[in-house]
């Protein structure tokens, strides 16, 4: 049977859908708890977008040079050591995709509960979130054609609805807020404070997903040519949407109404359209989150599939359909996501997952420098524009963010180290119990 491939359009849809999800529809509420300046908040999103663009340009070289599916699993294993790749795959399985999938599903259930006249209690919300994850896991386990068409359609609807929401916020809101987007006294102190660093984690989490196409690069027809363009276009488009969308939230609704809230999209819609219109738009926003769960369910298991192909002890993760769809890895990742839904709160998932994903990509982009030194003759169909400045910008912003997380949330940092340690132990066991094998080995 001929194996189908993902088109550049599908790859771009996966990036956009992975990025535009729970983060941008929830982060502003947490930011407003400690930050009052519109300028400082907008700079959060601009800095986050700059980091994501620099990261995407850096990953484009890694993905074009190492076009096997798997993302950081492939990059870290090649740049450092197979153990680093294995641990990256471990992190991807438990935190990289499963935890964000759970967070988005929880947000979907919260939005759904907010728009229903009778609401949903906590148990019903968890049940709805679990149902969404399970349905999409079954859907993406079928074929690339079904999977790709579903993702492309969801993403096109998502972009159209967000653009319409932004337009409505600026041109329909009856009582808009006066926004001062220039710097105010005290912004310098705010933007170097610990709360600002923590706020950057929420923003970093919202931008997470700019690297998603590298997880399916081995299933693209010409990743060396298409991957750099897809990564840059998808990330740039989302950056513009994020800045405009957060301005729209602040323009439509008072900061007091948004402060500390999760469902800020619904709250802003209520101020734009009134209660009835707000419920309708809130329902649309809930539907948008389905696209993000879908994209994470599609991309993440490819790293697990690569782990299964390389390690006999984990070979069950490589089980796939006739055309190579990793159904076992999809069901495994979705099962972990359901576990998170049932046992963790939204904010716990958000901070921990954001920090771990940032650390994972930090190591991958350091690996770009390592590969330039260790493998100068590695074919590089695309070289990072602005090297070494562009990857260094990403590393500086990400390191700044992680330092503040360690300072303010030491238990989250220790939990991350524990997760990495557990991955290393599991790798040692896999090495001792089974000989490591590569694709094509006899």
C-alpha positions in Angstrom: 0.0 0.0 0.0 1.3 3.5 -0.9 2.0 5.6 2.1 0.4 9.0 1.9 2.2 12.1 3.1 1.3 15.3 4.9 1.1 18.4 2.7 2.8 21.7 3.6 -0.7 23.1 4.2 -1.4 20.3 6.7 1.9 20.9 8.4 1.2 24.6 8.7 -2.3 23.8 10.1 -0.7 21.6 12.7 1.6 24.4 13.8 -1.1 27.0 14.0 -3.6 24.7 15.7 -0.9 23.6 18.3 -0.1 27.2 19.1 -3.5 28.8 19.1 -5.2 27.1 22.0 -5.8 27.4 25.7 -2.8 29.7 26.4 -4.0 32.8 24.5 -7.6 32.4 25.7 -6.5 32.1 29.4 -3.1 33.7 30.0 -4.3 37.3 30.1 -6.4 36.7 33.2 -3.3 35.5 35.2 -1.1 38.3 33.8 -3.5 41.0 35.0 -3.2 39.7 38.6 0.3 41.3 38.9 0.6 43.6 35.9 -1.5 46.7 35.3 0.3 48.2 32.3 -1.1 47.6 28.9 2.4 48.3 27.4 4.0 45.7 29.7 1.4 43.1 28.8 1.7 43.7 25.1 5.5 43.4 25.4 5.0 40.0 26.9 3.3 38.8 23.8 5.8 40.5 21.5 8.7 39.1 23.4 7.1 35.7 23.3 6.5 36.0 19.5 10.1 37.1 19.0 11.3 34.0 20.9 9.0 31.7 18.9 10.1 33.1 15.6 13.8 32.8 16.5 13.1 29.3 17.7 11.3 28.4 14.5 14.1 29.7 12.3 16.6 27.6 14.4 14.4 24.4 14.3 14.1 24.8 10.5 17.8 24.0 10.2 17.5 21.1 12.6 14.4 19.7 10.9 15.9 20.1 7.4 19.2 18.5 8.4 17.5 15.7 10.4 14.2 15.1 8.6 13.1 12.1 10.6 9.8 12.5 12.5 10.2 12.9 16.3 11.1 16.5 16.9 13.4 16.9 20.0 13.7 13.2 20.3 15.6 13.1 17.0 17.5 16.4 17.6 18.8 15.7 21.1 19.7 12.1 20.4 21.8 13.2 17.4 23.4 16.3 19.1 24.2 14.8 22.5 23.5 11.1 23.2 20.8 8.6 22.7 19.9 8.9 26.4 19.1 12.6 25.8 16.8 11.8 22.9 15.1 9.1 25.0 14.5 11.5 27.9 13.2 14.1 25.5 10.7 11.5 24.1 9.8 10.6 27.7 9.1 14.3 28.5 7.1 14.6 25.3 5.0 11.7 26.3 4.2 12.8 29.8 4.4 16.6 29.7 5.2 17.8 26.1 1.9 16.8 24.6 -0.2 14.8 27.1 -0.3 17.6 29.7 -1.1 20.4 27.3 -3.8 18.2 25.7 -5.3 17.8 29.1 -5.1 21.6 29.8 -6.8 22.4 26.6 -9.5 19.8 27.1 -10.2 21.2 30.6 -10.5 24.7 29.2 -12.9 23.4 26.5 -15.0 22.0 29.2 -14.9 25.2 31.2 -15.9 27.3 28.2 -18.7 24.8 27.5 -19.9 25.0 31.1 -19.9 28.8 31.0 -22.1 29.0 27.9 -24.7 26.4 28.9 -27.7 27.8 30.7 -27.6 25.0 33.3 -23.8 25.0 33.5 -21.6 22.0 34.2 -20.4 20.8 37.6 -16.8 19.8 38.1 -17.4 16.1 37.5 -19.3 16.8 34.3 -16.5 19.1 33.1 -13.9 16.4 33.6 -16.2 13.8 31.8 -16.6 16.2 28.8 -12.8 16.8 28.7 -12.1 13.1 28.8 -14.6 12.4 26.1 -13.1 15.0 23.7 -9.6 13.4 24.1 -10.9 9.9 23.5 -12.9 10.8 20.4 -10.1 12.6 18.8 -7.6 9.8 19.6 -9.9 7.3 17.8 -10.3 9.7 14.9 -6.5 10.3 14.4 -5.8 6.6 14.7 -7.4 5.8 11.4 -5.4 7.3 8.5 -3.3 10.3 7.4 -6.0 11.4 4.9 -8.7 11.6 7.5 -6.3 13.1 10.1 -4.9 15.7 7.8 -8.3 16.8 6.4 -9.7 17.1 9.9 -6.8 19.2 11.1 -6.8 21.5 8.1 -10.5 22.1 8.3 -10.5 22.8 12.0 -7.6 25.2 11.6 -9.2 27.2 8.8 -12.3 27.6 10.9 -10.2 28.7 13.9 -8.4 31.4 12.0 -11.6 32.8 10.4 -13.4 32.9 13.8 -10.5 34.6 15.6 -10.2 37.2 12.8 -13.9 37.9 13.1 -13.7 38.1 16.9 -10.9 40.7 16.6 -12.8 42.7 14.0 -15.9 42.7 16.2 -14.0 43.7 19.3 -12.6 46.9 17.7 -15.7 47.9 15.7 -18.8 46.6 17.5 -18.0 47.0 21.3 -20.5 49.5 22.6 -18.4 50.7 25.6 -14.7 50.1 24.8 -11.9 50.6 27.3 -9.4 53.4 27.0 -6.1 51.8 26.4 -2.7 53.4 26.9 -0.3 51.3 24.9 2.8 53.5 25.5 5.1 52.9 28.5 4.1 54.3 31.9 6.2 55.1 35.0 7.3 51.9 36.7 7.2 49.7 33.6 10.9 49.1 33.9 10.6 47.7 37.4 7.6 45.6 36.4 9.4 44.1 33.4 12.3 42.9 35.5 10.3 41.4 38.4 9.7 37.8 39.3 5.9 38.0 38.5 6.8 39.3 35.0 9.1 36.3 34.5 6.3 34.0 35.6 3.9 35.7 33.2 6.4 35.0 30.4 5.9 31.3 31.2 2.2 31.6 30.5 3.1 33.4 27.2 5.7 30.8 26.4 3.1 28.1 27.0 0.7 30.0 24.7 3.3 30.0 21.9 4.2 26.4 22.5 3.6 24.4 19.3 5.7 26.5 16.9 7.9 23.4 16.5 5.1 20.9 16.0 5.8 20.3 12.3 9.2 18.8 13.1 7.3 15.9 14.7 5.8 14.9 11.3 8.8 15.9 9.1 9.5 12.3 8.2 5.9 12.0 6.8 6.2 15.1 4.6 7.1 14.7 0.9 9.9 17.2 0.9 10.7 18.4 4.4 14.1 19.9 3.4 12.3 22.4 1.1 9.0 22.9 2.9 9.7 22.7 6.6 11.6 26.1 7.0 8.8 27.9 5.1 6.1 26.2 7.1 7.7 26.9 10.5 8.3 30.6 9.7 4.9 31.3 8.2 2.9 29.5 10.8 4.7 31.1 13.7 4.6 34.6 12.2 0.9 34.4 11.6 0.2 33.3 15.1 2.3 36.1 16.6 0.2 38.7 14.8 -3.0 37.0 15.9 -1.9 36.9 19.5 -1.0 40.6 19.8 -4.2 41.7 18.1 -6.3 39.2 20.1 -5.0 40.4 23.5 -5.5 44.0 22.5 -9.0 43.0 21.6 -9.7 41.4 25.0 -8.4 44.5 26.8 -10.3 46.9 24.5 -13.6 45.1 24.9 -13.7 44.3 28.7 -12.5 46.0 31.9 -9.3 44.6 33.4 -11.2 44.0 36.7 -13.6 41.6 34.9 -10.7 39.6 33.4 -8.3 39.6 36.3 -7.7 36.0 37.6 -10.2 34.4 35.3 -9.7 31.5 32.9 -12.5 32.0 30.4 -11.4 35.5 29.3 -12.6 34.9 25.7 -16.2 34.3 26.9 -16.0 37.4 29.2 -14.8 39.6 26.4 -17.5 38.3 24.1 -20.1 39.1 26.7 -19.0 42.7 26.6 -18.9 42.8 22.8 -22.2 41.1 22.0 -24.2 41.1 25.2 -25.2 38.0 27.1 -26.8 36.0 24.3 -24.2 36.9 21.7 -21.5 36.2 24.3 -22.8 32.7 24.8 -22.8 32.1 21.0 -19.2 33.4 20.6 -18.1 31.6 23.8 -19.4 28.4 22.1 -17.3 29.2 19.1 -14.3 29.7 21.2 -14.9 26.3 22.8 -15.0 24.7 19.4 -11.7 26.4 18.5 -10.0 24.5 21.4 -11.1 21.2 19.7 -8.6 22.0 16.9 -5.8 22.3 19.4 -6.5 19.0 21.1 -6.7 17.5 17.6 -3.3 18.9 16.6 -1.6 17.7 19.8 -3.1 14.3 19.4 -1.8 14.2 15.8 1.8 15.5 16.4 2.9 14.2 19.8 2.7 10.4 19.2 5.2 10.7 16.4 8.0 11.1 19.0 6.7 8.1 20.9 6.6 6.1 17.6 10.3 7.0 17.0 11.2 5.8 20.5 9.4 2.5 19.8 11.3 2.1 16.6 14.7 2.6 18.3 14.1 0.6 21.5 13.0 -3.0 21.6 11.6 -2.6 25.1 9.3 0.1 23.8 8.6 -1.5 20.4 4.8 -1.6 21.2 4.8 2.2 20.7 5.8 1.8 17.1 2.7 -0.3 16.2 1.0 1.4 13.3 -1.6 1.0 10.6 -0.7 -0.2 7.1 0.2 3.4 6.1 2.2 4.1 9.2 -0.3 5.9 11.5 1.0 5.2 15.1 -2.2 4.2 16.6 -0.6 2.6 19.7 1.3 5.8 20.6 -1.8 7.9 20.0 -3.8 5.9 22.4 -0.9 5.8 25.0 -0.5 9.6 24.9 -4.2 10.2 25.1 -4.5 7.8 28.1 -1.9 9.9 29.9 -3.9 13.1 29.0 -7.0 11.5 30.5 -5.0 10.8 33.7 -4.0 14.4 34.0 -7.6 15.6 33.5 -8.7 13.4 36.3 -5.9 14.2 38.8 -4.5 17.8 38.1 -5.8 21.4 38.1 -5.6 23.7 35.1 -2.9 26.0 36.6 -0.7 23.2 37.8 -0.6 21.7 34.3 0.0 25.1 32.7 3.1 26.2 34.7 4.7 22.8 34.9 4.2 22.0 31.2 5.3 25.4 30.1 8.6 25.2 32.0 9.4 21.6 30.8 8.6 22.4 27.2 10.8 25.6 27.3 13.7 23.5 28.8 13.3 20.8 26.1 13.5 23.4 23.3 16.4 25.2 25.0 18.5 22.0 24.9 17.5 21.4 21.2 18.6 24.9 20.1 21.9 24.5 22.0 22.2 21.3 20.1 22.2 23.4 16.9 25.5 24.8 17.9 26.8 21.4 19.0 26.0 19.9 15.6 27.6 22.8 13.8 30.9 21.9 15.6 30.6 18.1 15.8 29.1 17.5 12.3 30.3 20.3 10.1 29.7 18.2 7.0 26.1 17.3 7.9 23.9 18.2 4.8 22.1 21.5 5.7 19.5 22.3 2.9 18.6 25.3 5.1 20.8 27.2 7.5 19.3 29.4 10.2 19.0 33.0 9.0 20.9 35.4 11.3 23.0 32.6 12.9 24.3 32.8 15.6 22.3 35.9 16.8 18.8 34.4 16.1 19.2 31.2 18.2 21.0 33.2 20.9 18.0 35.5 21.2 15.8 32.5 21.8 18.2 31.0 24.3 18.4 34.3 26.2 14.6 34.8 26.5 14.0 31.2 27.4 16.7 31.1 30.0 15.5 34.4 31.6 12.0 32.8 31.9 13.3 29.6 33.4 15.4 31.3 36.0 12.2 33.1 37.3 10.3 29.8 37.4 13.0 28.2 39.6 13.0 31.3 41.9 9.2 31.4 42.3 8.2 27.8 41.8 11.0 25.7 43.2 8.8 22.6 43.6 7.8 22.8 39.9 11.5 22.9 39.1 12.3 19.9 41.4 9.3 18.0 39.8 10.9 18.6 36.4 14.2 17.3 37.5 12.4 14.2 39.0 10.7 13.6 35.7 14.0 13.9 33.8 15.6 11.5 36.3 12.8 9.0 35.9 13.3 9.1 32.2 17.1 8.5 32.6 16.4 5.5 34.8 13.9 4.1 32.3 16.5 4.5 29.5 19.1 2.6 31.6 16.6 -0.2 32.1 15.7 -0.3 28.4 19.4 -0.5 27.5 20.1 -3.3 30.0 17.1 -5.4 29.2 17.3 -5.1 25.5 19.9 -4.2 22.9 19.2 -0.9 21.3 18.2 -1.0 17.7 17.9 1.6 15.0 15.6 1.5 12.0 17.0 -0.7 9.4 19.2 -2.7 11.8 19.0 -6.5 11.5 
